[in-house]
Amino acid sequence: MNYTFREDYKRGVVLLLVSTFILFTLLFPLISASRLPTVGGDNSTWGTILNDYLISLAGENATALNQTIVNSANINSSSVNTTHILDSTINDTDISDTTNLTLGEKITFTLGEVISNVVDEWITITGNLNVSGTINATGNISAEYFEGQPITGSIGSGIIWADGANSYAEVNITCSGLNCSWGAFKVRLVNTSNIVKYCDIVAGSRLLTNNQQSVLYIDNNCAVQEVSIQTYITMPISPGGIADFANIIAEGGNTYDPNGLGIENKRIIKLRKLLLKTMHLDVISGFNLQQGTFPQFNVTAGSYVYLMDVVDTTLQNTTTDEIETVYHINSTHWGTSEKTGLNYTYCDTGTGMALCTNTNLYRRIFIFMIGYNETTDSTKLHQLLPSQTTTYTKVADCLDTLNYPVTYTLPSFYQYGAVMLYTYCARPSDTTWGTNWIDLRTVKQSTATGSSDITSLLANYLKSDNTLMVNVSNIINAFYAYGNISNYFQINIQNLNNGTNASSDIVATPNEGNETDGYIDLGINSGNYSDEDFTIAGKNDGYLYIQGINSRIGTGNLSIGTASPGTTLKFFSGGTLISNIIGLWNSTELNIKNNLTVSGNISSASGYKINNTSGLTGNYSVGVCWQKFTGGILITTNCTSL
């Protein structure tokens, strides 16, 4: 049979259509079953239709999938964990940055950090927050400290973080002997050119200089340096770029008050300097005195200003707690010893301690406090050993702080650490307490180095021409000079001029007297003295005379003598030995040791006796008789009655 191409083509199309119909007929039940039940229809077949649909999606394990969905430990528990989300199945496009994300209470990170919403309108971050950009806030930003200062408005150098800071937010300083240690801390340094530098200071230690109050600070090279507090306080704030972090007293191989400075800016050093000069070591309250059995006493707890802090002390009982005695070893070094009760029998000689001499004289004993009670109690009473040479004959003089200003000398390492409390006036012979206390909590007329405040004292008495004028009332003694030396102790007035009228004089004037009229004068002439109006004394001659008031005829007498019974007025010449006495005058006679030359007459109402007449010349009368001698020879006698 022959077929043409057209017939073959038609036969192929028909065959394709028939095959397609048969395949559609076979697959139709499967396709039509993979659907969800129709609402309002499939009343008797909806379960079969649904199962067919689920099988078409999940295969034969549809039951297991159903359990996974409804199990309370999985999706139905309101949480999605990593077992439900396959890796890389959620990418950036799945979480759009244009949509809002609402969270519950907190987000917990793998390493333990937490961002939580534990209080309304507050977000708490447990851990550190590192922001490389800028933090802008319309409200306040509060923090214990800001690491990486400055923030807007902060200036100056200072400590901005410290590891193990104590409850006062200070660098934690601990000392053993002279070796002091600190934990790590961070410092911000700013110099006058406003160049900011940050130093990470590692934990370390330093052996302090003994017998010095030291300041530890960080220099601009981030190195720890040490200077005395005297040097540091006088250092100018310019050029800046340093930050102090501790000041410590070291004495006798030990340390007092290891004080770490607080986390603060360097600008506060100005305030600290001001307080050092105005309020530092001032007593705020307490430190009351309690006398016990002599020489024991107590000082109650108190508080005082230490730099920029108010610190507290504990009660000091000298019966159970020893008081530390401070004294000179030599002119530049100091020693200490401990004793229960006041040490009043030993004195400071300037080169050590020795038993006090002149046990009937009063001496001032200065009592002061060192230390305070913070994390540890370092408080201890100290006393300066009384001076061997500075004494007072009367207790009233010892207590007189106006005419005898309070002066004392402290070791340099105590000058900025000693709280002066009391001075007691005692004699080495005392056996009981007196009321001889000067309260130094209120009386502070002295300098820290102990030199007398003579400038302010003299300012009250110096005239414009620099002469000294003491103008007082109801005071018997306007001037005192006390000494204690095994040699002459003097008030010396010396006129250095060598002119012909120059002399050195001590003059006393009555109320009506003046420079030229009414005075008594004790003086000595200069080596070139030659005054035609005062020829009674020549060059380098001394004199004593009185100039009466010219308007008062008969006044201006001079009385020379002794007031005590049984005493003698002695005249001597040519030396200071007993053999140089030329006359003795007492209440019964005048005894002339050498020759007596009289150019006038000698008269006696009761008689006279001449043992040697060989040198007599002239007339001598006794009562109504007179005799005439020439060259020791009696020439004539004339008596109206013998």
MARLOPA-639969 format. One record per residue (C-alpha): residue number from 1; chain; x, y, z. Coordinates in Angstrom, 2 decimals. Example, Ala and Ser with C-alpha at 12.3 -4.5 7.8 and 13.67 -1.06 7.14 Angstrom:
<nodes>
     i   ch         x         y         z
     1    A     12.30     -4.50      7.80
     2    A     13.67     -1.06      7.14
</nodes>
This chain:
<nodes>
     i   ch         x         y         z
     1    A      0.00      0.00      0.00
     2    A      1.34      3.30     -0.92
     3    A      0.97      6.37      1.50
     4    A      1.61      9.93      0.73
     5    A      3.31     12.43      3.13
     6    A      0.09     14.27      3.80
     7    A     -1.65     11.09      4.84
     8    A      1.22     10.20      7.21
     9    A      1.04     13.62      8.86
    10    A     -2.66     13.44      9.50
    11    A     -2.36      9.95     10.89
    12    A      0.40     11.21     13.37
    13    A     -1.71     14.11     14.62
    14    A     -4.64     11.85     15.32
    15    A     -2.40      9.43     17.18
    16    A     -0.99     12.28     19.35
    17    A     -4.43     13.54     20.27
    18    A     -5.61     10.08     21.23
    19    A     -2.50      9.51     23.39
    20    A     -2.91     12.85     25.16
    21    A     -6.53     12.12     25.99
    22    A     -5.67      8.72     27.44
    23    A     -2.83     10.24     29.60
    24    A     -5.06     13.07     30.90
    25    A     -7.76     10.53     31.75
    26    A     -5.28      8.47     33.78
    27    A     -3.71     11.45     35.65
    28    A     -6.84     13.48     36.32
    29    A     -7.75     11.74     39.58
    30    A     -4.30     12.46     40.97
    31    A     -4.30     16.11     39.98
    32    A     -7.80     16.74     41.15
    33    A     -6.98     15.13     44.63
    34    A     -4.07     17.52     45.37
    35    A     -6.31     20.35     46.52
    36    A     -7.82     21.70     49.66
    37    A    -11.46     20.88     50.41
    38    A    -13.95     23.35     48.99
    39    A    -15.90     25.42     51.53
    40    A    -19.57     24.40     51.32
    41    A    -18.73     21.39     49.20
    42    A    -16.94     18.04     49.46
    43    A    -19.19     17.27     52.42
    44    A    -18.53     13.56     52.40
    45    A    -15.02     13.57     50.92
    46    A    -13.24     16.59     52.52
    47    A    -11.02     14.39     54.74
    48    A     -9.84     12.28     51.84
    49    A     -9.20     15.37     49.74
    50    A     -7.18     17.01     52.58
    51    A     -5.11     13.88     53.20
    52    A     -4.38     13.58     49.48
    53    A     -3.27     17.21     49.51
    54    A     -0.94     16.77     52.47
    55    A      0.52     13.58     51.03
    56    A      1.23     15.44     47.85
    57    A      3.20     18.00     49.90
    58    A      4.94     15.84     52.53
    59    A      4.98     12.36     51.03
    60    A      4.03      9.34     53.09
    61    A      5.40     10.92     56.36
    62    A      2.50     13.24     56.81
    63    A      1.77     11.86     60.31
    64    A      5.31     12.71     61.54
    65    A      5.03     16.22     60.08
    66    A      1.74     16.69     61.89
    67    A      3.37     15.71     65.21
    68    A      6.20     18.15     64.64
    69    A      3.83     21.03     64.09
    70    A      1.59     20.46     67.10
    71    A      4.18     19.24     69.64
    72    A      4.36     21.68     72.61
    73    A      8.16     21.52     72.70
    74    A      8.52     22.92     69.21
    75    A      6.89     25.61     67.10
    76    A      3.72     25.67     69.20
    77    A      5.72     26.85     72.25
    78    A      5.95     30.45     70.90
    79    A      9.63     30.13     70.08
    80    A     11.78     29.32     67.11
    81    A     15.19     27.79     67.64
    82    A     17.99     26.62     65.41
    83    A     16.36     23.15     64.98
    84    A     13.53     24.80     63.09
    85    A     15.67     27.04     60.83
    86    A     18.11     25.50     58.40
    87    A     21.43     27.23     57.83
    88    A     21.40     29.99     55.20
    89    A     17.59     29.77     54.87
    90    A     17.14     33.39     56.18
    91    A     19.13     36.14     54.49
    92    A     19.23     39.97     54.63
    93    A     16.34     40.32     52.22
    94    A     14.10     38.28     54.53
    95    A     14.45     40.99     57.25
    96    A     13.86     44.30     55.55
    97    A     15.40     47.43     57.08
    98    A     12.17     49.23     56.33
    99    A     10.09     47.09     58.65
   100    A      9.76     47.27     62.44
   101    A     11.11     44.55     64.69
   102    A      9.30     43.96     67.97
   103    A     11.07     41.93     70.70
   104    A      9.97     40.58     74.03
   105    A     11.98     41.06     77.27
   106    A     15.61     40.48     76.30
   107    A     18.23     39.36     73.82
   108    A     20.89     36.97     75.17
   109    A     24.19     36.58     73.34
   110    A     26.42     33.51     73.27
   111    A     29.17     35.03     75.50
   112    A     26.71     36.07     78.17
   113    A     25.96     39.71     77.32
   114    A     22.29     40.67     77.67
   115    A     20.17     43.52     76.36
   116    A     17.04     43.56     78.48
   117    A     13.92     45.63     78.93
   118    A     13.47     45.05     82.64
   119    A     11.86     48.44     83.40
   120    A      9.54     50.49     81.22
   121    A     11.40     53.05     79.10
   122    A     14.82     51.68     80.15
   123    A     17.19     49.38     78.25
   124    A     19.83     47.68     80.40
   125    A     23.05     46.38     78.86
   126    A     24.92     43.77     80.86
   127    A     28.48     44.06     79.53
   128    A     30.43     46.76     77.72
   129    A     29.15     49.03     74.97
   130    A     31.69     49.95     72.32
   131    A     30.59     52.82     70.09
   132    A     32.93     53.85     67.29
   133    A     30.76     56.79     66.27
   134    A     29.10     59.60     68.20
   135    A     26.58     59.25     71.02
   136    A     23.91     61.93     70.91
   137    A     21.47     62.34     73.78
   138    A     18.75     64.92     74.42
   139    A     18.68     63.92     78.10
   140    A     21.47     63.27     80.60
   141    A     24.25     60.72     80.32
   142    A     25.17     59.28     83.73
   143    A     28.09     56.99     84.47
   144    A     30.43     56.10     87.29
   145    A     33.23     57.06     84.93
   146    A     33.72     57.53     81.20
   147    A     36.57     55.55     79.74
   148    A     38.20     57.39     76.90
   149    A     37.41     60.92     78.05
   150    A     37.05     63.69     77.07
   151    A     33.39     64.12     76.44
   152    A     32.05     67.53     75.53
   153    A     32.90     70.06     78.23
   154    A     35.52     68.05     80.16
   155    A     38.99     69.56     80.57
   156    A     42.22     68.89     82.41
   157    A     44.32     65.90     83.37
   158    A     43.10     63.26     85.77
   159    A     42.44     59.62     86.55
   160    A     39.51     58.30     84.51
   161    A     39.51     54.65     85.54
   162    A     41.07     52.56     88.28
   163    A     41.07     48.83     88.85
   164    A     39.87     47.88     92.33
   165    A     39.01     51.46     93.31
   166    A     37.90     51.67     96.94
   167    A     34.59     52.94     98.24
   168    A     35.82     56.52     97.88
   169    A     36.52     55.98     94.15
   170    A     40.24     56.35     94.81
   171    A     43.22     54.50     93.41
   172    A     43.75     51.66     95.84
   173    A     47.20     52.12     97.42
   174    A     48.64     49.55     99.84
   175    A     52.02     49.76    101.56
   176    A     54.33     47.38    103.38
   177    A     57.18     49.25    104.96
   178    A     58.34     51.75    102.37
   179    A     57.15     49.64     99.43
   180    A     53.79     50.86     98.10
   181    A     51.69     49.13     95.41
   182    A     48.78     50.15     93.21
   183    A     46.43     48.49     90.76
   184    A     46.09     49.31     87.08
   185    A     44.47     52.60     86.15
   186    A     44.01     54.91     83.19
   187    A     45.03     58.56     83.11
   188    A     44.10     61.36     80.78
   189    A     46.83     64.01     80.39
   190    A     46.26     67.44     78.91
   191    A     49.03     70.02     78.56
   192    A     48.67     73.76     78.06
   193    A     48.66     73.27     74.30
   194    A     45.50     71.18     74.77
   195    A     47.27     68.08     73.52
   196    A     45.47     65.08     75.01
   197    A     47.25     61.86     75.84
   198    A     45.98     58.67     77.46
   199    A     48.16     56.44     79.61
   200    A     47.32     52.86     80.57
   201    A     49.22     52.43     83.84
   202    A     49.83     48.82     84.74
   203    A     49.75     47.58     88.32
   204    A     53.07     48.31     89.99
   205    A     54.95     49.35     93.11
   206    A     57.62     51.80     94.26
   207    A     60.06     52.03     97.18
   208    A     59.36     55.45     98.69
   209    A     61.90     57.95     99.98
   210    A     62.15     57.64    103.76
   211    A     61.34     60.59    106.04
   212    A     59.35     62.44    103.40
   213    A     55.73     63.04    102.48
   214    A     55.72     61.98     98.85
   215    A     53.40     62.65     95.94
   216    A     53.24     60.01     93.20
   217    A     52.22     61.28     89.78
   218    A     52.18     60.32     86.10
   219    A     54.34     62.50     83.87
   220    A     53.75     63.26     80.19
   221    A     55.74     60.16     79.23
   222    A     53.25     57.97     81.14
   223    A     55.91     57.19     83.76
   224    A     55.41     57.11     87.54
   225    A     57.36     59.85     89.33
   226    A     57.89     60.78     93.00
   227    A     58.55     64.18     94.60
   228    A     58.06     65.66     98.06
   229    A     54.71     67.29     98.71
   230    A     56.51     70.61     99.27
   231    A     57.94     70.40     95.76
   232    A     54.69     69.23     94.18
   233    A     52.52     71.89     95.81
   234    A     54.85     74.62     94.57
   235    A     55.01     73.20     91.04
   236    A     53.07     75.43     88.63
   237    A     49.99     73.94     87.03
   238    A     51.43     75.08     83.68
   239    A     52.60     73.34     81.51
   240    A     50.30     70.59     82.76
   241    A     50.39     67.14     81.30
   242    A     50.77     65.41     84.69
   243    A     48.33     63.72     87.06
   244    A     48.99     62.86     90.70
   245    A     47.45     59.68     92.04
   246    A     48.73     59.28     95.62
   247    A     50.39     61.08     98.54
   248    A     52.00     59.14    101.37
   249    A     53.94     59.98    104.53
   250    A     57.08     57.86    105.02
   251    A     58.92     58.03    108.33
   252    A     61.28     55.68    110.11
   253    A     60.94     52.97    107.47
   254    A     57.13     52.91    107.66
   255    A     54.29     54.74    105.93
   256    A     51.30     56.70    107.18
   257    A     48.11     57.59    105.33
   258    A     48.67     55.89    101.95
   259    A     46.09     58.08    100.25
   260    A     45.16     57.34     96.64
   261    A     43.61     60.32     94.90
   262    A     40.12     60.03     93.49
   263    A     39.03     59.72     89.89
   264    A     38.99     63.40     89.04
   265    A     40.18     65.99     86.58
   266    A     43.47     67.79     86.97
   267    A     41.76     71.17     87.18
   268    A     40.80     70.36     90.79
   269    A     44.47     70.69     91.79
   270    A     43.78     74.45     91.94
   271    A     41.10     73.89     94.53
   272    A     43.32     71.42     96.37
   273    A     46.09     74.02     96.59
   274    A     43.65     76.61     97.88
   275    A     42.32     74.28    100.55
   276    A     45.88     73.32    101.52
   277    A     46.58     76.93    102.43
   278    A     43.22     77.72    104.04
   279    A     41.52     74.64    105.47
   280    A     43.94     71.70    105.27
   281    A     44.33     70.04    108.72
   282    A     41.66     72.25    110.32
   283    A     39.70     70.51    113.07
   284    A     36.00     70.13    112.26
   285    A     34.81     68.51    115.48
   286    A     35.89     66.33    118.38
   287    A     39.46     65.81    119.67
   288    A     38.33     66.65    123.20
   289    A     40.84     66.34    126.02
   290    A     40.33     63.90    128.90
   291    A     42.89     64.01    131.75
   292    A     43.61     60.75    133.50
   293    A     46.13     59.87    136.20
   294    A     49.16     62.08    135.55
   295    A     50.72     61.93    133.00
   296    A     48.08     59.82    131.18
   297    A     45.39     61.47    129.06
   298    A     42.92     60.69    126.27
   299    A     41.89     62.51    123.10
   300    A     38.41     61.65    121.86
   301    A     37.49     60.78    118.27
   302    A     37.30     63.69    115.86
   303    A     37.21     64.79    112.25
   304    A     39.38     67.21    110.30
   305    A     40.05     68.44    106.77
   306    A     42.65     66.49    104.81
   307    A     43.19     68.13    101.42
   308    A     39.69     67.89     99.88
   309    A     38.21     65.33    102.26
   310    A     36.82     65.36    105.77
   311    A     38.37     62.37    107.54
   312    A     37.68     60.74    110.90
   313    A     39.92     59.61    113.75
   314    A     39.39     57.24    116.64
   315    A     39.79     57.77    120.38
   316    A     43.43     57.82    121.53
   317    A     44.11     56.45    125.01
   318    A     47.69     57.11    126.15
   319    A     47.29     54.60    128.98
   320    A     46.82     51.69    126.58
   321    A     48.06     53.24    123.32
   322    A     51.55     54.65    123.22
   323    A     52.17     58.24    122.19
   324    A     54.99     58.74    119.71
   325    A     57.66     61.19    120.86
   326    A     59.42     63.18    118.14
   327    A     62.84     64.83    118.68
   328    A     65.99     65.95    116.86
   329    A     68.80     63.47    116.28
   330    A     70.83     66.30    114.77
   331    A     70.06     69.61    113.08
   332    A     68.52     67.93    110.00
   333    A     67.33     64.48    111.12
   334    A     64.61     63.36    113.50
   335    A     64.04     60.34    115.70
   336    A     61.01     58.88    117.44
   337    A     60.30     56.78    120.49
   338    A     57.07     55.53    122.05
   339    A     55.85     56.01    125.60
   340    A     52.58     55.66    127.51
   341    A     51.49     59.08    128.69
   342    A     53.05     62.50    128.24
   343    A     56.85     62.62    128.08
   344    A     57.75     65.73    130.11
   345    A     60.99     64.78    131.87
   346    A     63.16     64.39    128.76
   347    A     64.04     67.32    126.51
   348    A     65.13     67.84    122.91
   349    A     68.74     69.06    122.97
   350    A     68.94     69.56    119.21
   351    A     71.19     66.53    118.87
   352    A     69.15     63.95    120.76
   353    A     67.13     63.54    123.95
   354    A     68.35     64.03    127.51
   355    A     66.89     64.61    130.95
   356    A     65.58     68.16    131.23
   357    A     67.69     70.58    133.24
   358    A     66.24     73.48    135.29
   359    A     63.41     71.30    136.52
   360    A     61.59     74.29    138.07
   361    A     61.08     75.98    134.68
   362    A     58.08     75.49    132.41
   363    A     58.29     74.18    128.86
   364    A     55.72     73.85    126.08
   365    A     54.89     70.30    124.93
   366    A     53.12     70.16    121.56
   367    A     50.62     67.33    120.90
   368    A     49.36     66.47    117.42
   369    A     47.56     63.73    115.47
   370    A     48.76     61.82    112.43
   371    A     46.47     59.67    110.28
   372    A     42.78     58.88    110.02
   373    A     40.37     55.95    110.04
   374    A     39.23     54.95    106.56
   375    A     39.47     51.36    105.42
   376    A     42.13     50.89    108.11
   377    A     42.79     52.88    111.28
   378    A     46.14     54.69    111.04
   379    A     45.46     57.35    113.70
   380    A     48.17     57.92    116.33
   381    A     48.98     60.67    118.83
   382    A     52.40     62.32    118.62
   383    A     54.20     64.87    120.77
   384    A     57.22     67.06    120.23
   385    A     59.76     66.56    122.98
   386    A     60.02     69.83    124.98
   387    A     62.97     72.09    124.24
   388    A     65.94     72.02    126.57
   389    A     66.61     75.74    126.04
   390    A     63.19     77.41    125.59
   391    A     61.79     77.82    129.10
   392    A     59.41     80.02    131.08
   393    A     59.80     81.07    134.70
   394    A     56.06     81.44    135.23
   395    A     53.20     79.30    133.95
   396    A     51.38     82.51    132.99
   397    A     54.17     83.35    130.57
   398    A     54.07     79.84    129.10
   399    A     50.33     80.21    128.51
   400    A     50.62     83.75    127.12
   401    A     50.26     83.27    123.35
   402    A     50.06     87.03    122.69
   403    A     53.40     88.09    124.14
   404    A     54.95     84.66    123.54
   405    A     53.53     83.45    120.20
   406    A     53.07     79.73    119.70
   407    A     56.06     78.45    117.74
   408    A     57.17     74.92    117.00
   409    A     59.36     73.01    114.57
   410    A     58.00     69.93    112.81
   411    A     59.86     67.38    110.70
   412    A     59.36     68.13    107.02
   413    A     57.48     64.85    106.54
   414    A     54.88     65.97    109.10
   415    A     54.39     69.58    107.97
   416    A     51.40     68.72    105.74
   417    A     50.11     65.80    107.79
   418    A     50.10     66.88    111.46
   419    A     46.86     68.06    113.06
   420    A     47.98     70.29    115.94
   421    A     45.71     69.74    118.95
   422    A     47.13     70.95    122.27
   423    A     50.15     72.42    124.04
   424    A     50.75     71.61    127.70
   425    A     53.00     73.75    129.92
   426    A     54.86     71.41    132.24
   427    A     57.89     71.31    134.52
   428    A     60.01     68.17    134.84
   429    A     59.29     68.28    138.57
   430    A     55.49     68.15    138.13
   431    A     53.57     65.24    139.65
   432    A     49.95     66.23    138.97
   433    A     47.96     67.73    136.13
   434    A     47.33     71.46    136.08
   435    A     45.09     73.58    133.89
   436    A     48.09     74.54    131.79
   437    A     46.65     73.72    128.36
   438    A     46.71     75.77    125.17
   439    A     44.00     74.58    122.78
   440    A     45.68     74.53    119.36
   441    A     42.41     73.54    117.72
   442    A     41.62     77.26    117.82
   443    A     44.98     78.94    118.61
   444    A     47.28     78.55    115.61
   445    A     49.67     81.53    115.83
   446    A     52.60     79.84    114.13
   447    A     53.91     78.53    110.88
   448    A     54.22     74.87    109.96
   449    A     58.00     75.07    110.04
   450    A     57.95     76.50    113.54
   451    A     59.48     79.92    112.86
   452    A     57.80     82.67    114.88
   453    A     55.32     84.77    113.00
   454    A     57.53     87.80    113.72
   455    A     56.42     89.71    110.63
   456    A     52.83     90.06    111.78
   457    A     54.00     90.67    115.36
   458    A     56.33     93.53    114.44
   459    A     53.73     95.04    112.12
   460    A     51.84     96.14    115.24
   461    A     54.84     97.99    116.70
   462    A     57.02     99.22    113.83
   463    A     56.71    102.91    113.05
   464    A     57.03    104.31    109.54
   465    A     60.72    105.09    110.15
   466    A     61.31    101.42    111.16
   467    A     61.73    102.29    114.83
   468    A     60.08     99.96    117.30
   469    A     57.34    101.40    119.49
   470    A     55.63     99.39    122.22
   471    A     52.52    101.20    123.41
   472    A     50.66     99.18    126.04
   473    A     48.55     99.82    129.12
   474    A     48.22     97.99    132.44
   475    A     51.33     95.92    131.71
   476    A     54.30     96.29    134.03
   477    A     56.91     94.75    131.75
   478    A     56.80     95.94    128.16
   479    A     59.78     93.87    127.13
   480    A     61.14     90.47    128.14
   481    A     64.41     88.83    127.23
   482    A     65.01     85.30    128.50
   483    A     68.15     83.28    128.02
   484    A     69.84     80.16    129.28
   485    A     73.58     80.20    128.64
   486    A     76.67     79.65    130.76
   487    A     78.10     83.02    129.72
   488    A     77.02     86.64    129.80
   489    A     73.50     87.27    128.41
   490    A     73.02     90.87    127.39
   491    A     71.04     93.55    125.69
   492    A     73.57     95.33    123.51
   493    A     73.10     98.83    122.19
   494    A     75.91     99.89    119.87
   495    A     76.20    103.10    117.91
   496    A     78.40    102.32    114.92
   497    A     79.00    105.99    114.12
   498    A     82.48    107.37    114.99
   499    A     81.54    111.05    115.03
   500    A     82.62    113.48    117.75
   501    A     79.09    113.55    119.25
   502    A     78.37    109.82    118.93
   503    A     77.49    107.75    121.96
   504    A     75.40    104.69    122.89
   505    A     72.84    105.36    125.61
   506    A     70.06    103.81    127.62
   507    A     67.68    106.58    128.72
   508    A     64.66    106.60    131.02
   509    A     62.28    109.58    130.96
   510    A     59.53    110.60    133.43
   511    A     56.07    111.58    132.27
   512    A     57.09    115.24    132.00
   513    A     60.41    114.56    130.35
   514    A     61.55    114.75    126.76
   515    A     64.71    114.37    124.72
   516    A     66.44    117.39    126.32
   517    A     64.76    117.88    129.67
   518    A     64.08    115.32    132.40
   519    A     65.87    112.01    131.93
   520    A     68.46    109.70    133.39
   521    A     71.20    108.57    131.06
   522    A     73.52    105.59    131.16
   523    A     75.88    105.64    128.23
   524    A     79.29    105.37    126.67
   525    A     81.04    107.75    124.28
   526    A     82.43    106.83    120.88
   527    A     86.15    106.56    120.15
   528    A     86.24    110.05    118.60
   529    A     83.97    111.73    121.11
   530    A     84.76    115.42    121.69
   531    A     81.82    117.56    122.81
   532    A     82.60    120.90    124.43
   533    A     79.22    120.80    126.18
   534    A     79.93    117.42    127.82
   535    A     83.55    117.30    128.87
   536    A     82.81    115.29    132.00
   537    A     83.51    112.17    129.98
   538    A     85.97    111.72    127.14
   539    A     86.59    109.22    124.38
   540    A     85.23    105.72    125.12
   541    A     84.23    106.91    128.64
   542    A     81.06    105.70    130.30
   543    A     78.73    107.79    132.44
   544    A     75.61    107.79    134.57
   545    A     73.81    111.04    135.30
   546    A     70.37    112.59    135.62
   547    A     69.08    115.72    133.94
   548    A     66.31    117.22    136.03
   549    A     63.39    119.17    134.65
   550    A     64.61    122.75    134.41
   551    A     61.30    124.22    135.47
   552    A     61.30    122.22    138.64
   553    A     64.17    123.60    140.75
   554    A     65.42    121.05    143.27
   555    A     64.36    118.00    141.27
   556    A     66.69    115.65    139.46
   557    A     68.53    114.15    142.43
   558    A     70.46    110.94    141.83
   559    A     70.24    108.13    144.37
   560    A     72.82    105.37    144.26
   561    A     72.81    102.67    146.88
   562    A     71.63     99.27    148.07
   563    A     68.16     98.69    149.50
   564    A     68.74     95.44    151.41
   565    A     69.90     95.56    155.04
   566    A     73.52     94.62    155.77
   567    A     74.74     95.44    152.27
   568    A     77.63     97.65    151.16
   569    A     78.11    100.06    148.30
   570    A     81.48     99.33    146.74
   571    A     83.65    101.62    144.63
   572    A     86.45    100.15    142.56
   573    A     88.97    101.40    140.04
   574    A     91.76    100.04    137.88
   575    A     90.41     96.50    137.62
   576    A     87.64     94.13    138.63
   577    A     89.41     92.29    141.47
   578    A     88.73     92.73    145.18
   579    A     92.08     94.47    145.49
   580    A     90.76     97.21    143.20
   581    A     88.17     98.37    145.76
   582    A     88.94    101.94    146.76
   583    A     86.02    102.52    149.09
   584    A     83.25    100.79    150.98
   585    A     80.13    102.59    152.10
   586    A     77.58    100.98    154.33
   587    A     75.00    102.19    156.80
   588    A     77.62    102.99    159.50
   589    A     80.78    104.20    157.79
   590    A     82.65    105.21    154.68
   591    A     85.89    103.27    154.42
   592    A     88.45    104.82    152.07
   593    A     91.09    102.25    151.15
   594    A     93.61    104.67    149.62
   595    A     94.50    108.34    149.96
   596    A     91.81    110.96    150.39
   597    A     92.53    114.35    148.87
   598    A     90.31    117.25    149.96
   599    A     90.83    120.67    148.39
   600    A     88.34    122.32    150.78
   601    A     87.58    121.84    154.44
   602    A     86.71    118.67    156.31
   603    A     84.11    119.24    159.04
   604    A     82.84    116.84    161.70
   605    A     80.17    117.50    164.28
   606    A     81.25    114.65    166.57
   607    A     85.01    114.47    166.16
   608    A     87.61    112.87    164.01
   609    A     90.56    110.56    164.36
   610    A     93.67    110.75    162.21
   611    A     96.09    107.87    162.61
   612    A     98.84    109.46    160.49
   613    A     99.19    113.23    160.43
   614    A    102.37    113.30    158.37
   615    A    100.59    114.38    155.22
   616    A     98.12    116.84    156.74
   617    A     98.04    120.42    155.50
   618    A     95.30    122.94    156.29
   619    A     92.79    123.61    159.04
   620    A     90.74    120.86    160.74
   621    A     87.91    121.62    163.12
   622    A     85.92    119.50    165.54
   623    A     83.08    121.30    167.22
   624    A     84.49    124.62    168.63
   625    A     88.15    123.57    168.23
   626    A     90.32    123.85    165.24
   627    A     93.92    122.96    164.50
   628    A     96.25    124.13    161.81
   629    A     98.82    121.85    160.23
   630    A    101.55    122.65    157.75
   631    A    103.31    119.72    156.15
   632    A    102.05    117.46    158.92
   633    A    103.30    119.80    161.70
   634    A    100.81    121.25    164.16
   635    A    101.20    125.02    164.06
   636    A     98.46    126.25    166.38
   637    A     95.38    125.11    168.28
   638    A     92.43    127.34    169.09
   639    A     89.64    125.99    171.29
   640    A     87.03    128.03    173.02
   641    A     86.34    125.01    175.19
   642    A     88.20    121.75    175.55
</nodes>
